[in-house]
Each structure stands twice: as structure tokens, then as C-alpha cells.
Amino acid sequence: MFNDIGALELVTIVVLAILIFGPDKLPKVIQDVAGVIRKIRAFSDSAKQDIRSELGPEFKDFEFEDLNPKTFLRKQLGENEDLKEIRSTFDLRKELNDVTDAVNGRESDSAPAASAASPATGPDLLKKAAAPAAEQRTPYDADAT
């Protein structure tokens, strides 16, 4: 709950509390705040118990933290056997290397024979086109050089 409060912030809160309430009333205020927090926790726990009892035995493993979308997705993706199998057979580094090699015009290790055996049927769109000859240039190309 207070994981994001640093030491300087905590000291500032204590100093402000002493200035506002005074050193003689501060212990009573701390007791009152702690009592309110206990009541809120008790109310929250009883509400959770009521919801669990109303849901029935089918939801005995239900946790309210599962309602958080990140937790729900993490739990569902972690428990799914099909996704575990796909994840174990899929090598992301190899796929990225293949794509990088294809973009750079190099042959990848996975299919060197297939790319060498098939003749190019059209222009290689991955390689940079050569500059047009002087007589083929348009007036706009001449301005660019």
C-alpha cells in the first residue's frame, strides 16, 4: 500500500502531522486512523466473504485479484497448455534473424537451398534500385543531383 512513499515523503508527513495536531494530540489521531483502517479492512473482508458465499462452490478458487486484467491474462496464458507448446516450439530470435537477413538481402540459414533454387520472377524489391541513366532522367531527377 505504501510501497511508493520514500523516506523523505514519510518524514514530511510526520512533521506536518506534528505541526497540525501537536505532539500531545498526535497519539490519539494515530489511534483513530488505525481504528478506521481496521474497520475498513473488516468491512472489505466481510463483503468478500458474502460475495464468495453467494457465488457458490463453483467459484471456491475465485480470487478478487483475478479481476485485474493483467493478473487475469497472466494466469490464463500461464495455464494454457496449447500456448506453452507453441511457445516452446517458436524461436523468436531465429525468426527475427530470418527477417533481418531477408531485409538485408542475405540468405538465411533456414532456407538457403530454396531461395537459390528458385529463379527471380520479378525485380528484387529488397535491393536498392540503380540510378537511371542521364537520358532517362526526368527534369525533376536532374534537380535532385
Residue frames as a rotation matrix with the C-alpha (Angstrom) as fourth column:
MET 1
0.571 0.821 0.000 0.00
0.821 -0.571 0.000 0.00
0.000 0.000 -1.000 0.00
PHE 2
0.890 -0.290 -0.353 2.79
-0.174 -0.929 0.326 2.43
-0.422 -0.228 -0.877 0.88
ASN 3
0.413 -0.766 0.493 5.44
0.762 0.587 0.273 0.96
-0.498 0.264 0.826 -1.43
ASP 4
0.209 -0.319 0.925 5.79
0.824 -0.451 -0.342 4.16
0.526 0.834 0.168 -3.44
ILE 5
0.951 0.073 0.301 6.36
-0.096 -0.855 0.510 6.50
0.295 -0.514 -0.806 -0.47
GLY 6
0.134 -0.985 -0.105 10.01
0.328 0.144 -0.934 7.37
0.935 0.091 0.343 0.09
ALA 7
-0.155 -0.301 -0.941 11.78
0.979 0.080 -0.187 8.22
0.131 -0.950 0.283 3.33
LEU 8
-0.971 -0.237 0.033 11.74
0.234 -0.969 -0.075 11.97
0.050 -0.065 0.997 2.68
GLU 9
-0.396 0.903 0.168 8.00
-0.269 -0.289 0.919 11.90
0.878 0.319 0.357 2.00
LEU 10
0.247 0.459 -0.853 7.36
0.639 0.585 0.500 9.91
0.729 -0.669 -0.149 5.17
VAL 11
-0.540 -0.516 -0.664 9.39
0.837 -0.409 -0.363 12.38
-0.084 -0.753 0.653 7.27
THR 12
-0.919 0.245 0.309 7.47
-0.116 -0.917 0.382 15.27
0.377 0.315 0.871 5.68
ILE 13
0.010 0.979 -0.202 4.13
0.020 0.202 0.979 13.65
1.000 -0.014 -0.018 6.58
VAL 14
0.100 -0.036 -0.994 5.27
0.931 0.356 0.080 13.10
0.351 -0.934 0.069 10.20
VAL 15
-0.845 -0.462 -0.270 6.48
0.526 -0.810 -0.260 16.70
-0.099 -0.361 0.927 10.55
LEU 16
-0.681 0.665 0.308 3.22
-0.284 -0.627 0.725 18.05
0.675 0.406 0.616 9.09
ALA 17
0.194 0.769 -0.609 1.19
0.392 0.509 0.767 15.83
0.899 -0.388 -0.202 11.42
ILE 18
-0.242 -0.357 -0.902 3.12
0.970 -0.071 -0.232 17.12
0.019 -0.931 0.363 14.44
LEU 19
-0.988 -0.151 0.033 2.64
0.152 -0.987 0.043 20.73
0.026 0.048 0.999 13.30
ILE 20
-0.441 0.891 0.106 -1.09
-0.272 -0.246 0.930 20.31
0.855 0.382 0.351 12.60
PHE 21
0.470 0.736 -0.488 -2.17
0.173 0.465 0.868 18.17
0.865 -0.493 0.091 15.55
GLY 22
0.299 -0.452 0.840 0.58
-0.873 -0.485 0.050 18.91
0.385 -0.749 -0.540 18.05
PRO 23
-0.589 -0.663 -0.463 2.67
-0.429 0.741 -0.516 16.37
0.685 -0.106 -0.720 19.95
ASP 24
-0.801 0.305 0.516 0.03
-0.452 0.258 -0.854 15.87
-0.394 -0.917 -0.069 22.66
LYS 25
0.241 0.971 0.002 -2.90
-0.683 0.171 -0.710 15.04
-0.690 0.170 0.704 20.30
LEU 26
-0.150 -0.372 -0.916 -0.89
-0.967 0.246 0.058 13.07
0.204 0.895 -0.396 17.72
PRO 27
-0.968 -0.214 0.127 -1.08
-0.237 0.949 -0.207 9.65
-0.077 -0.231 -0.970 19.51
LYS 28
-0.285 0.943 0.173 -4.89
-0.020 0.175 -0.984 9.92
-0.958 -0.284 -0.031 19.72
VAL 29
0.321 0.357 -0.877 -5.12
-0.838 -0.324 -0.439 10.82
-0.441 0.876 0.195 16.00
ILE 30
-0.575 -0.601 -0.555 -2.90
-0.780 0.607 0.150 7.86
0.247 0.519 -0.818 15.10
GLN 31
-0.863 0.325 0.386 -5.14
0.034 0.801 -0.597 5.53
-0.503 -0.503 -0.703 17.14
ASP 32
0.098 0.964 -0.248 -8.26
-0.286 -0.211 -0.935 6.91
-0.953 0.162 0.255 15.45
VAL 33
0.123 -0.127 -0.984 -6.77
-0.990 -0.091 -0.112 6.50
-0.075 0.988 -0.137 11.98
ALA 34
-0.869 -0.472 -0.148 -5.65
-0.476 0.879 -0.004 2.94
0.132 0.067 -0.989 12.77
GLY 35
-0.564 0.743 0.361 -9.17
0.038 0.460 -0.887 2.12
-0.825 -0.487 -0.287 14.05
VAL 36
0.340 0.683 -0.646 -10.74
-0.643 -0.332 -0.690 3.44
-0.686 0.651 0.326 10.85
ILE 37
-0.272 -0.519 -0.810 -8.34
-0.937 0.336 0.099 1.38
0.221 0.786 -0.577 8.73
ARG 38
-0.957 -0.049 0.285 -9.20
-0.154 0.920 -0.359 -1.76
-0.244 -0.388 -0.889 10.76
LYS 39
-0.124 0.990 0.070 -12.95
-0.112 0.056 -0.992 -1.12
-0.986 -0.131 0.104 10.28
ILE 40
0.292 0.187 -0.938 -12.49
-0.909 -0.251 -0.333 -0.65
-0.298 0.950 0.097 6.52
ARG 41
-0.670 -0.601 -0.437 -10.49
-0.696 0.713 0.086 -3.90
0.260 0.362 -0.895 6.28
ALA 42
-0.797 0.441 0.413 -13.11
0.033 0.714 -0.699 -5.79
-0.603 -0.544 -0.583 8.31
PHE 43
0.219 0.904 -0.368 -15.89
-0.420 -0.254 -0.871 -4.41
-0.881 0.345 0.324 6.08
SER 44
0.023 -0.300 -0.954 -13.91
-0.999 0.035 -0.035 -5.37
0.044 0.953 -0.299 2.96
ASP 45
-0.913 -0.408 -0.016 -13.27
-0.405 0.909 -0.101 -8.91
0.055 -0.085 -0.995 4.25
SER 46
-0.468 0.809 0.356 -16.93
0.055 0.428 -0.902 -9.44
-0.882 -0.403 -0.245 5.16
ALA 47
0.353 0.575 -0.738 -18.01
-0.713 -0.345 -0.610 -8.17
-0.606 0.742 0.288 1.73
LYS 48
-0.391 -0.569 -0.723 -15.59
-0.886 0.446 0.129 -10.60
0.249 0.691 -0.678 0.07
GLN 49
-0.945 0.074 0.317 -16.92
-0.078 0.893 -0.443 -13.47
-0.316 -0.443 -0.839 2.19
ASP 50
-0.040 0.998 -0.040 -20.52
-0.201 -0.047 -0.978 -12.55
-0.979 -0.031 0.203 1.30
ILE 51
0.253 0.083 -0.964 -19.70
-0.950 -0.168 -0.264 -12.49
-0.184 0.982 0.036 -2.41
ARG 52
-0.734 -0.587 -0.341 -17.90
-0.636 0.771 0.042 -15.85
0.239 0.248 -0.939 -2.21
SER 53
-0.755 0.506 0.417 -20.82
0.046 0.676 -0.736 -17.45
-0.654 -0.536 -0.534 -0.37
GLU 54
0.235 0.889 -0.393 -23.29
-0.417 -0.273 -0.867 -16.08
-0.878 0.368 0.306 -2.93
LEU 55
-0.102 -0.344 -0.933 -21.24
-0.995 0.039 0.094 -17.32
0.004 0.938 -0.346 -5.89
GLY 56
0.860 0.499 0.109 -21.40
-0.506 0.861 0.052 -20.90
-0.068 -0.100 0.993 -4.67
PRO 57
0.507 -0.674 0.537 -18.99
-0.016 0.616 0.788 -23.84
-0.862 -0.407 0.301 -4.69
GLU 58
0.754 -0.229 0.616 -18.14
0.657 0.260 -0.708 -23.46
0.002 0.938 0.346 -8.40
PHE 59
0.519 -0.532 0.670 -16.11
-0.006 -0.785 -0.619 -20.35
0.855 0.317 -0.411 -7.56
LYS 60
0.947 -0.159 -0.279 -14.32
0.305 0.168 0.937 -21.61
-0.102 -0.973 0.208 -4.46
ASP 61
0.042 -0.997 0.062 -10.93
0.944 0.060 0.324 -20.78
-0.327 0.045 0.944 -6.07
PHE 62
0.510 0.243 0.825 -12.08
0.624 -0.765 -0.160 -17.29
0.593 0.596 -0.542 -7.07
GLU 63
-0.226 -0.603 -0.765 -9.72
0.883 -0.458 0.100 -14.50
-0.411 -0.653 0.636 -6.07
PHE 64
0.754 0.566 -0.332 -10.62
0.422 -0.806 -0.416 -10.84
-0.503 0.174 -0.846 -6.37
GLU 65
-0.033 -0.853 -0.520 -7.12
-0.285 -0.491 0.823 -10.10
-0.958 0.175 -0.227 -7.61
ASP 66
-0.551 -0.129 0.825 -8.03
0.619 0.599 0.507 -12.11
-0.560 0.790 -0.250 -10.74
LEU 67
0.572 0.815 0.094 -10.39
0.702 -0.428 -0.569 -9.29
-0.424 0.392 -0.817 -11.73
ASN 68
0.235 -0.604 -0.762 -7.34
-0.391 -0.776 0.495 -7.19
-0.890 0.181 -0.418 -12.56
PRO 69
0.920 0.224 -0.322 -6.89
-0.374 0.252 -0.893 -7.60
-0.119 0.941 0.315 -16.35
LYS 70
0.101 -0.958 -0.268 -3.11
-0.884 0.037 -0.467 -8.02
0.457 0.284 -0.843 -16.14
THR 71
-0.515 -0.258 0.818 -3.40
-0.719 0.649 -0.248 -10.73
-0.467 -0.715 -0.520 -13.49
PHE 72
0.474 0.787 0.394 -6.19
-0.357 0.581 -0.732 -12.47
-0.805 0.206 0.557 -15.41
LEU 73
0.806 -0.199 -0.558 -4.21
-0.547 0.112 -0.829 -12.57
0.227 0.974 -0.018 -18.66
ARG 74
-0.247 -0.963 0.103 -1.02
-0.922 0.201 -0.330 -13.70
0.297 -0.177 -0.938 -16.92
LYS 75
-0.323 0.192 0.927 -2.91
-0.576 0.737 -0.353 -16.53
-0.751 -0.648 -0.127 -15.21
GLN 76
0.719 0.682 0.132 -4.74
-0.285 0.463 -0.839 -17.62
-0.634 0.566 0.527 -18.38
LEU 77
0.629 -0.543 -0.556 -1.63
-0.661 0.004 -0.751 -17.54
0.410 0.839 -0.356 -20.54
GLY 78
-0.379 -0.829 0.411 0.40
-0.922 0.297 -0.250 -19.40
0.085 -0.473 -0.877 -17.94
GLU 79
-0.241 0.367 0.898 -2.13
-0.469 0.766 -0.439 -22.22
-0.849 -0.528 -0.012 -17.53
ASN 80
0.719 0.582 -0.381 -2.95
-0.586 0.211 -0.783 -22.81
-0.375 0.785 0.493 -21.20
GLU 81
0.218 -0.640 0.737 -1.14
0.126 0.767 0.629 -25.98
-0.968 -0.044 0.248 -22.36
ASP 82
0.647 0.056 0.761 -1.54
0.751 0.130 -0.648 -25.19
-0.135 0.990 0.043 -26.07
LEU 83
0.918 -0.315 0.240 0.20
-0.237 -0.923 -0.304 -21.84
0.317 0.222 -0.922 -25.64
LYS 84
0.466 -0.788 0.404 3.01
-0.518 0.127 0.846 -23.47
-0.717 -0.603 -0.349 -23.67
GLU 85
0.295 -0.317 0.901 3.55
0.585 0.806 0.092 -25.92
-0.755 0.500 0.424 -26.54
ILE 86
0.803 0.036 0.594 3.53
0.538 -0.471 -0.699 -23.15
0.255 0.881 -0.398 -29.16
ARG 87
0.853 -0.489 0.181 5.88
-0.522 -0.803 0.289 -21.02
0.003 -0.341 -0.940 -27.06
SER 88
0.349 -0.757 0.553 8.31
-0.208 0.513 0.833 -23.92
-0.914 -0.405 0.022 -26.68
THR 89
0.248 -0.233 0.940 8.43
0.820 0.568 -0.076 -24.63
-0.516 0.790 0.331 -30.45
PHE 90
0.838 0.124 0.531 8.62
0.431 -0.748 -0.505 -20.99
0.334 0.652 -0.680 -31.55
ASP 91
-0.013 -0.914 -0.406 12.10
0.928 -0.162 0.336 -19.49
-0.372 -0.372 0.850 -31.60
LEU 92
0.856 0.454 -0.246 11.66
0.371 -0.873 -0.317 -15.73
-0.359 0.180 -0.916 -31.75
ARG 93
0.189 -0.865 -0.465 15.37
-0.314 -0.502 0.806 -14.98
-0.931 -0.007 -0.366 -32.17
LYS 94
-0.591 -0.398 0.702 15.63
0.443 0.567 0.695 -17.27
-0.674 0.721 -0.158 -35.18
GLU 95
0.285 0.787 0.547 12.54
0.940 -0.119 -0.319 -15.73
-0.186 0.605 -0.774 -36.76
LEU 96
0.829 -0.016 -0.559 13.87
0.024 -0.998 0.065 -12.21
-0.559 -0.067 -0.826 -36.22
ASN 97
-0.229 -0.971 -0.065 17.23
-0.186 -0.022 0.982 -13.18
-0.956 0.237 -0.175 -37.69
ASP 98
-0.380 0.164 0.911 15.49
0.812 0.530 0.243 -14.64
-0.443 0.832 -0.334 -40.75
VAL 99
0.711 0.693 0.117 13.51
0.679 -0.633 -0.372 -11.44
-0.184 0.344 -0.921 -41.26
THR 100
0.553 -0.593 -0.585 16.62
-0.250 -0.788 0.562 -9.31
-0.795 -0.165 -0.584 -40.80
ASP 101
-0.492 -0.759 0.426 18.52
0.165 0.400 0.902 -11.42
-0.855 0.514 -0.072 -43.31
ALA 102
-0.012 0.572 0.820 15.68
0.971 0.201 -0.126 -11.16
-0.237 0.795 -0.558 -45.81
VAL 103
0.891 0.348 -0.291 15.55
0.308 -0.935 -0.177 -7.38
-0.334 0.068 -0.940 -45.45
ASN 104
0.304 -0.872 -0.384 19.32
-0.457 -0.487 0.744 -7.06
-0.836 -0.050 -0.547 -45.82
GLY 105
0.592 0.008 -0.806 19.34
-0.799 0.137 -0.585 -9.33
0.105 0.991 0.087 -48.87
ARG 106
-0.596 -0.798 0.088 21.28
-0.802 0.584 -0.125 -12.17
0.049 -0.145 -0.988 -47.28
GLU 107
0.006 0.542 -0.840 20.24
-0.289 0.806 0.518 -15.77
0.957 0.239 0.162 -47.39
SER 108
0.310 0.153 0.938 19.04
-0.950 0.004 0.313 -17.17
0.045 -0.988 0.147 -44.08
ASP 109
-0.731 -0.651 0.205 20.35
-0.674 0.736 -0.065 -20.42
-0.109 -0.185 -0.977 -42.62
SER 110
-0.253 0.706 0.661 16.90
-0.285 0.599 -0.748 -21.99
-0.925 -0.378 0.050 -42.59
ALA 111
0.642 0.570 0.513 16.25
0.323 0.406 -0.855 -21.92
-0.696 0.714 0.077 -46.35
PRO 112
-0.155 -0.740 -0.654 19.44
-0.459 -0.533 0.711 -21.32
-0.875 0.410 -0.257 -48.39
ALA 113
-0.839 -0.188 0.511 18.68
0.283 0.651 0.704 -24.03
-0.465 0.735 -0.493 -50.95
ALA 114
0.072 0.961 0.267 15.11
0.880 0.065 -0.470 -22.94
-0.469 0.269 -0.841 -51.54
SER 115
0.636 0.169 -0.753 16.00
-0.036 -0.968 -0.247 -19.34
-0.771 0.184 -0.610 -52.32
ALA 116
-0.392 -0.849 -0.356 18.94
-0.509 -0.122 0.852 -20.31
-0.767 0.515 -0.384 -54.52
ALA 117
-0.714 0.129 0.688 16.91
0.473 0.814 0.338 -22.87
-0.516 0.567 -0.642 -56.47
SER 118
0.340 0.918 0.202 14.01
0.822 -0.186 -0.539 -20.59
-0.458 0.349 -0.818 -57.32
PRO 119
-0.563 -0.549 0.618 14.78
0.793 -0.569 0.217 -18.06
0.233 0.612 0.756 -60.06
ALA 120
-0.651 0.314 -0.691 13.78
0.167 -0.829 -0.534 -14.45
-0.740 -0.463 0.487 -59.51
THR 121
-0.175 0.692 0.700 10.49
0.971 0.240 0.006 -13.83
-0.164 0.681 -0.714 -61.31
GLY 122
0.764 0.438 0.474 10.48
0.506 -0.862 -0.020 -10.07
0.400 0.255 -0.880 -60.85
PRO 123
0.079 -0.762 0.643 12.57
-0.186 -0.645 -0.741 -7.20
0.979 -0.061 -0.192 -59.61
ASP 124
-0.229 -0.248 -0.941 14.16
0.843 0.432 -0.319 -7.65
0.486 -0.867 0.110 -56.22
LEU 125
0.526 0.572 0.630 12.24
0.209 -0.805 0.556 -5.20
0.824 -0.160 -0.543 -54.09
LEU 126
0.854 -0.225 -0.470 14.65
0.488 0.031 0.872 -5.59
-0.182 -0.974 0.137 -51.20
LYS 127
-0.198 -0.977 0.074 17.64
0.919 -0.159 0.360 -4.19
-0.340 0.139 0.930 -53.09
LYS 128
0.103 0.149 -0.983 18.12
0.034 -0.989 -0.146 -0.51
-0.994 -0.018 -0.107 -53.83
ALA 129
0.770 0.258 0.584 17.42
0.570 0.133 -0.811 0.38
-0.287 0.957 -0.044 -57.45
ALA 130
-0.347 -0.924 0.159 20.27
0.879 -0.262 0.398 1.70
-0.327 0.278 0.903 -59.58
ALA 131
-0.165 0.229 -0.959 20.20
-0.045 -0.973 -0.225 5.36
-0.985 0.006 0.171 -60.56
PRO 132
0.719 0.473 0.510 18.67
0.472 0.207 -0.857 5.98
-0.511 0.856 -0.074 -64.01
ALA 133
-0.261 -0.818 0.513 20.93
0.950 -0.124 0.286 6.92
-0.170 0.562 0.809 -66.89
ALA 134
-0.747 -0.127 -0.653 21.24
0.172 -0.985 -0.004 10.61
-0.642 -0.115 0.758 -67.82
GLU 135
-0.896 0.413 -0.165 18.97
-0.303 -0.295 0.906 10.30
0.326 0.862 0.389 -70.86
GLN 136
-0.343 0.801 -0.491 16.29
0.573 0.593 0.566 8.52
0.744 -0.087 -0.662 -68.80
ARG 137
-0.700 0.034 -0.713 16.14
0.656 -0.364 -0.661 11.17
-0.282 -0.931 0.232 -66.09
THR 138
0.384 0.845 0.373 13.18
0.868 -0.468 0.165 13.46
0.314 0.260 -0.913 -65.81
PRO 139
0.045 -0.367 0.929 13.67
0.046 -0.928 -0.369 17.18
0.998 0.059 -0.025 -65.20
TYR 140
0.780 0.300 0.549 12.87
-0.505 -0.215 0.836 16.58
0.369 -0.929 -0.016 -61.57
ASP 141
0.841 -0.530 -0.112 15.63
0.532 0.769 0.354 13.97
-0.102 -0.357 0.929 -61.23
ALA 142
0.124 -0.829 0.545 18.19
0.671 -0.335 -0.661 16.39
0.731 0.448 0.515 -62.64
ASP 143
0.317 0.060 0.947 17.36
-0.422 -0.885 0.197 18.95
0.850 -0.461 -0.255 -59.94
ALA 144
0.978 0.163 0.127 17.88
-0.185 0.417 0.890 16.36
0.092 -0.894 0.439 -57.19
THR 145
0.597 -0.799 -0.079 21.55
0.797 0.601 -0.056 15.71
0.093 -0.029 0.995 -58.09
